[in-house]
Amino acid sequence: MEILKNIFLAIYSIILAITPTPKYTEGITGQPESFLPSKAKSQNDRMISGLIYRGLFKYDIYGSTVPDLAETWSVSPDGLIYTIKIKDNQKWTDGTRITADDLIYTSFKVQDLSGVATDKVDDLTVRYTLPNKYAPFLSLLTVGVMPQEAEEKMNSLKPISSGDFRVVRIKRTGNIIRQVVLASTNKDIDIKKIVFRYYSNDEEILTAARLGEIDGFTSLNPLKVESFNDYRFPLQGIYYGLYFNLRNDKFTEQEVRQKMEKVLPIEKLITDRGVAVQGPISRSVFTDRSLIIDKYDEDFPEELMNIEVSLTIPDLPAHKELAEKIKDYWEDKLGIAVSINRVDSSKILKDVIEPRNFEILLYGQEVGRDPDRYVLWHSAQKDSPGLNISGFDQVRADRALEEGRNELNEEKRLIHYNEFQKVVVEQTPVIFLYHPYIFYYISSYIDGVGDKYTFTYSDRFLDFNNWTRLSTN
């Protein structure tokens, strides 16, 4: 029976792959390794995984958590037990039902759920028991649910999946994968195929775009490509800032850090780099917009501070250019002697961040969609492997972070996180800069690409169901 099912699936995939329907072709670099949610590591693998798998919950175009496979859910009064029932008659691409056993299997395989106990209530219901109260728990359930034994028995690049799209074809040249073809049977969308073509580098992708081989590609830099529109979007899950190492005596005085902030015209510095960061909880419903984040004072008087500082940056051209501009402002306005320390970006984690080996660091940190910032700013995270790289240590902020992740009521959480944001902005352990742009170039023959809340690299496809291909006749 299993052999017959596999034969049927293979034939069905071939039919989907060769059926002439509108398609969108995107150029990407690298080689895929796995599209299973538990194994997908690279940005591109996670993107494709998100297109072919569904979670219990998902994010909409506004960045809000909404149910996907989940039908109902409840939380115990102590906030430790989540009981979730999935919708009936949800199917894998092989036609079998998605059940509670698949949820339990996934929870054992996904790292973020490793400390959560799971119990099967019935075929469609699972009880999750947390070791400690954790308000952002539902956000962890946006991970794709996998079929039982997916890791053990499935082709990780052509697995049984559950999303609108499925992997129907993989084209290779020897051991090199050239294309991954996704197809959908959803009658409500115009473009029913997405083809990802793999290239060795960005230059090859740009050439492919100019030759008309692809309909879209992303870039870290602004470009001009004939017949392509620039749908740049900010990665709001990453923010760049200038982190002061508060362990260094040069920066123990709050006034020093604040003066260095006041002479920097952030909006001018980040032009074409991204959108301004709105504090430690940026561009969220939890953002305290009453706080003044950009402290630039155009009339700030020149002042001789007579100190020397080292600004450490990842050794990339864009960062070097920005660092030179920052250096000029600090030297011109404050008389600070600034040396720029360029570190290979592949070594910056081990050589700079883990040992906290810097004075001021230009760096981009990843954040979650939930306002919980415990791992980035709580004093318990000051030492490696904690991510509080500046060494920020404030009792008010610590208490707010602790209460915020334990509080389930959103209005009360807002109070705690407002207090946290206020303390960070007052103390200036970092000068917030920007959420970086990803420049997304799409052929003028593709229409319907709209604005959306782009938190991650994959979110550019959030409104793909609205995209259409214009006739070339």
C-alpha positions in Angstrom: 0.0 0.0 0.0 2.8 2.4 0.9 4.6 1.6 -2.4 1.4 2.4 -4.4 0.9 5.7 -2.4 4.5 6.7 -3.3 4.0 5.9 -6.9 0.8 8.0 -7.0 2.5 10.9 -5.3 5.4 10.8 -7.8 3.0 10.7 -10.8 0.9 13.6 -9.3 4.0 15.7 -8.7 5.1 15.2 -12.3 1.7 16.2 -13.6 1.8 19.4 -11.4 5.3 20.1 -12.6 4.6 19.9 -16.3 1.1 21.5 -16.3 1.4 24.9 -18.0 0.3 27.5 -15.5 1.6 31.0 -14.7 4.8 30.8 -12.8 7.2 33.1 -10.9 10.9 32.4 -11.0 13.3 33.8 -8.3 17.1 33.6 -8.3 18.8 32.7 -5.0 22.3 31.7 -4.0 23.7 28.7 -2.3 22.5 25.1 -2.2 19.4 23.8 -0.3 20.0 21.2 2.5 16.6 20.6 4.1 13.1 22.1 4.0 11.9 20.3 7.1 11.0 22.9 9.7 13.2 21.2 12.3 16.2 21.1 10.0 15.9 24.2 7.7 18.8 26.5 8.7 19.6 29.0 5.9 17.3 31.9 5.1 16.3 30.4 1.8 15.6 26.9 3.2 13.5 28.4 6.0 11.6 30.5 3.4 10.7 27.5 1.3 9.8 25.5 4.4 7.4 28.3 5.3 5.7 28.1 1.9 5.2 24.3 2.1 4.4 23.8 5.8 1.7 25.2 8.1 1.9 25.8 11.8 -0.8 25.8 14.4 -0.6 29.6 14.1 0.8 32.0 11.6 1.5 35.7 11.1 -0.8 37.9 9.0 0.3 40.8 6.8 0.0 43.1 9.8 2.4 40.9 12.0 -0.4 39.6 14.2 -0.6 36.0 15.4 -3.7 34.3 13.9 -4.8 30.6 13.9 -3.8 28.4 11.0 -4.1 24.7 11.7 -5.5 25.5 15.2 -9.2 25.6 15.7 -9.5 26.4 19.4 -7.1 26.9 22.3 -7.3 27.6 26.0 -4.8 28.5 28.7 -4.9 27.4 32.3 -5.3 30.0 35.0 -1.7 29.6 36.1 -0.5 30.1 32.5 1.4 26.8 32.3 -1.0 24.6 30.3 -2.1 25.3 26.7 -4.7 23.0 25.3 -5.0 23.2 21.5 -7.4 21.5 19.1 -6.6 21.4 15.4 -9.2 21.7 12.6 -10.7 18.5 11.4 -10.0 17.1 7.9 -6.7 19.0 7.5 -4.6 16.9 5.1 -1.0 16.2 4.2 -0.1 16.2 0.6 -0.3 12.4 0.6 -4.0 12.7 1.5 -3.7 11.5 5.1 -5.1 13.5 8.1 -3.0 15.8 10.2 -3.5 14.6 13.8 -2.3 15.2 17.3 0.4 12.6 16.8 2.0 14.9 14.3 1.9 17.8 16.8 3.6 15.7 19.4 6.3 14.5 16.9 7.0 18.0 15.9 7.4 19.2 19.5 10.0 16.6 20.1 12.0 17.6 17.0 11.8 21.4 17.2 14.4 23.0 19.5 12.2 25.8 20.7 9.7 23.3 22.1 12.2 20.9 23.6 11.4 21.9 27.2 7.7 21.6 26.8 5.8 18.4 27.8 3.1 17.2 25.4 0.1 15.0 26.0 -2.4 13.6 23.5 -5.9 14.4 24.7 -7.6 12.9 21.6 -6.9 12.6 17.8 -7.1 16.3 17.3 -6.1 17.8 20.6 -2.8 18.2 22.4 -2.0 19.6 25.9 1.3 21.5 26.2 2.7 21.9 29.7 5.3 24.6 30.2 8.0 24.4 32.9 7.5 28.1 33.6 5.0 30.7 32.6 5.9 32.2 29.2 3.6 34.7 27.7 5.0 34.5 24.1 4.4 30.7 23.9 1.8 30.9 21.0 4.5 32.5 18.8 6.6 29.3 19.2 3.7 27.4 17.6 4.0 29.2 14.3 6.7 26.6 13.4 5.6 24.2 10.7 4.0 21.0 11.9 5.7 17.9 10.4 4.3 14.5 9.7 5.4 11.6 12.0 8.8 10.2 11.1 9.5 13.1 8.7 13.1 13.3 9.7 13.6 9.5 9.7 11.8 8.5 6.5 11.3 11.4 4.1 13.4 13.1 1.5 14.2 16.4 3.3 14.1 18.3 0.0 10.9 16.8 -1.3 8.9 15.9 1.8 5.2 15.4 2.4 3.9 18.8 3.4 0.8 20.7 4.2 0.9 24.2 2.7 -0.7 25.6 -0.4 2.6 24.8 -2.2 4.4 21.5 -2.4 7.8 20.6 -3.9 7.1 18.9 -7.2 10.4 18.8 -8.9 14.1 19.2 -8.2 16.5 19.7 -11.2 20.1 18.8 -10.8 23.3 18.8 -12.8 25.3 16.0 -11.2 25.3 16.8 -7.5 24.4 20.5 -8.0 20.8 21.5 -7.5 19.8 24.0 -10.2 16.1 24.4 -9.5 13.4 23.6 -7.0 9.9 23.8 -8.3 6.9 24.5 -6.1 3.3 24.1 -7.3 -0.1 24.8 -5.8 -3.6 23.5 -6.5 -5.2 26.5 -4.9 -7.8 27.8 -7.5 -7.9 31.3 -5.9 -4.4 32.3 -6.8 -3.2 33.3 -10.3 0.5 32.2 -10.1 0.5 28.5 -9.2 4.2 27.8 -9.6 7.2 29.2 -7.9 10.6 28.2 -9.3 13.7 28.9 -7.3 16.8 28.9 -9.4 20.2 28.5 -7.6 23.2 30.5 -8.6 26.8 30.6 -7.3 26.8 34.3 -6.5 25.0 37.7 -6.7 26.7 38.6 -10.0 25.3 35.5 -11.7 21.8 36.4 -10.4 22.1 39.9 -11.8 23.1 38.6 -15.2 20.2 36.1 -15.1 17.8 39.0 -14.4 19.1 41.0 -17.3 18.8 38.0 -19.6 15.2 37.4 -18.5 15.9 34.0 -16.9 14.3 35.1 -13.6 11.4 37.3 -12.5 12.8 38.3 -9.1 15.8 38.4 -6.7 16.9 40.1 -3.5 19.9 42.3 -3.0 21.5 44.0 0.0 22.4 47.0 -2.2 20.3 49.4 -4.4 20.6 48.6 -8.1 19.1 49.7 -11.4 17.8 46.8 -13.5 15.8 47.5 -16.6 12.2 46.2 -16.5 12.4 45.4 -12.8 10.7 47.3 -10.0 12.3 47.8 -6.6 10.0 46.5 -3.8 12.4 47.2 -1.0 11.3 46.1 2.4 12.8 46.5 5.9 13.8 43.4 7.9 12.1 44.5 11.1 13.4 41.3 12.9 16.9 42.9 12.8 18.0 46.2 14.2 21.4 47.8 13.9 22.8 49.9 16.7 26.0 51.3 18.2 26.5 49.3 21.4 28.5 50.8 24.2 30.5 48.3 26.3 29.4 49.5 29.7 32.1 47.5 31.4 34.6 50.0 30.0 35.3 53.0 32.3 35.0 55.4 29.3 31.3 54.8 29.1 30.3 54.5 32.7 29.1 58.1 32.7 25.6 58.3 31.1 26.3 61.9 30.0 29.2 60.7 27.7 26.9 58.3 25.9 24.2 60.8 25.6 26.5 63.5 24.0 27.7 60.9 21.5 24.1 60.2 20.6 23.0 63.9 20.3 25.6 64.7 17.6 24.5 62.0 15.2 21.8 62.8 12.6 20.4 59.3 12.5 17.9 60.0 9.7 20.6 61.4 7.5 23.0 58.5 8.3 20.6 55.7 7.4 19.3 57.1 4.1 18.9 54.1 1.7 20.0 51.8 4.5 16.7 51.1 6.1 14.0 52.5 8.4 14.7 54.1 11.8 14.6 51.9 14.9 11.9 53.0 17.4 13.8 51.7 20.5 14.3 48.2 21.9 10.7 47.2 21.0 10.5 48.7 17.5 7.6 49.0 15.1 5.2 46.9 17.2 1.9 47.4 18.9 4.0 47.4 22.1 6.2 50.3 20.9 6.0 53.3 23.3 5.7 56.0 20.7 5.7 58.7 23.4 9.4 58.2 23.8 11.9 60.3 21.8 14.3 57.9 20.2 16.2 60.2 17.9 18.0 62.6 20.2 19.9 64.5 17.5 20.5 68.1 18.4 21.4 70.2 15.4 22.4 73.1 17.7 24.5 71.0 20.0 27.7 73.1 20.7 31.1 71.8 19.9 32.7 70.3 22.9 36.2 68.8 23.5 35.8 65.5 25.3 39.4 64.5 25.0 38.9 60.7 24.8 39.9 58.0 22.4 37.4 55.3 21.4 37.5 52.2 19.2 34.6 51.5 16.9 34.4 47.8 15.9 32.5 46.9 12.8 31.9 43.8 10.6 34.3 44.2 7.7 31.8 45.0 5.0 31.8 48.0 2.6 28.4 49.3 3.8 29.5 49.2 7.4 32.8 50.8 6.7 31.1 53.7 4.9 28.7 54.3 7.8 31.4 54.0 10.4 33.5 56.7 8.6 30.5 59.1 8.7 30.0 58.4 12.4 33.7 59.0 13.1 33.5 62.4 11.3 30.6 63.6 13.5 32.2 62.5 16.7 35.6 64.0 15.9 34.1 67.2 14.5 31.5 67.9 17.2 33.2 66.3 20.3 36.9 66.1 19.5 36.8 62.4 20.1 39.7 60.4 18.5 38.0 57.5 16.8 39.7 54.4 15.4 37.8 51.9 13.3 38.4 48.3 14.0 37.3 46.1 11.1 36.7 42.4 11.9 35.9 39.7 9.4 32.1 39.2 9.7 32.5 35.4 10.0 34.7 35.9 13.1 32.9 38.7 14.9 30.8 36.4 17.0 33.7 34.4 18.4 36.4 37.1 18.5 34.3 40.1 19.6 30.8 39.4 20.9 31.4 36.3 23.0 34.5 37.7 24.8 32.9 41.2 24.8 36.1 42.4 23.2 35.0 45.9 22.0 34.5 49.5 23.2 31.7 50.5 20.8 30.2 47.9 18.4 28.2 48.5 15.2 26.1 45.4 15.0 22.7 44.0 14.0 20.8 41.9 16.5 17.8 39.7 15.8 14.6 40.1 17.8 11.4 38.1 18.0 8.0 39.4 17.0 6.9 39.2 20.6 8.0 42.2 22.8 9.9 39.8 25.1 13.5 41.1 25.1 14.8 39.2 28.2 17.7 37.5 26.4 18.9 40.7 24.9 18.7 43.1 27.8 18.3 41.4 31.2 21.3 41.7 33.4 21.4 37.9 33.8 22.4 37.7 30.1 25.5 40.0 30.4 28.0 37.2 30.0 28.3 34.9 27.0 26.4 33.0 25.8 23.8 35.7 26.9 23.1 38.3 24.3 23.1 41.4 26.5 26.3 42.5 24.8 26.5 46.0 26.2 26.4 44.7 29.8 23.3 46.7 30.6 22.3 46.3 34.2 19.3 48.2 35.6 17.0 46.8 38.3 13.9 48.6 36.8 14.5 47.1 33.4 15.1 43.7 34.8 11.9 43.7 36.8 9.9 44.9 33.8 11.3 42.2 31.6 10.6 39.5 34.2 7.0 40.6 34.7 6.4 41.1 31.0 7.2 37.5 30.0 5.1 36.2 32.9 2.0 38.3 32.3 -0.7 36.9 29.9 -2.9 40.0 29.9 -1.8 42.2 27.0 -2.7 45.5 28.6 -0.7 44.7 31.7 2.2 43.5 29.5 2.1 46.8 27.8 2.6 48.6 31.1 5.7 46.5 31.9 7.3 46.9 28.5 6.7 50.6 28.5 8.7 50.8 31.7 11.5 48.7 30.1 11.6 50.9 27.0 11.7 54.1 29.1 14.7 52.8 31.1 16.7 51.8 28.0 16.0 55.1 26.2 17.0 57.1 29.3 20.2 55.2 30.0 21.5 55.0 26.4 23.4 51.7 26.4 23.0 51.7 22.6 22.4 54.3 19.9 19.6 52.8 17.8 20.1 53.1 14.1 18.1 51.2 11.5 16.2 48.1 10.4 18.1 47.1 7.2 16.4 47.2 3.8 16.3 44.1 1.6 16.1 45.4 -2.0 13.6 43.1 -3.8 13.6 43.4 -7.6 10.6 42.0 -9.4 9.8 41.9 -13.1 7.4 44.5 -14.4 5.4 41.6 -15.7 4.5 40.6 -12.1 1.6 42.7 -10.6 -0.2 42.8 -7.3 2.9 43.1 -5.0 1.8 45.2 -2.1 2.9 46.6 1.3 3.0 44.3 4.3 4.7 43.9 7.6 8.0 42.3 6.7 9.6 41.0 9.9 11.7 38.2 8.3 13.3 37.5 4.9 10.4 35.1 4.1 7.6 37.7 4.7 8.0 39.0 1.2 5.7 36.2 0.1 2.9 37.1 2.6 0.7 38.5 -0.1 1.7 36.1 -2.9 -1.9 35.1 -3.4 -2.5 38.6 -4.8 0.3 38.4 -7.3 -0.5 38.0 -11.0 1.5 37.6 -14.1 0.7 40.1 -16.9 0.3 38.8 -20.4 3.3 39.2 -22.6 1.3 38.9 -25.9 
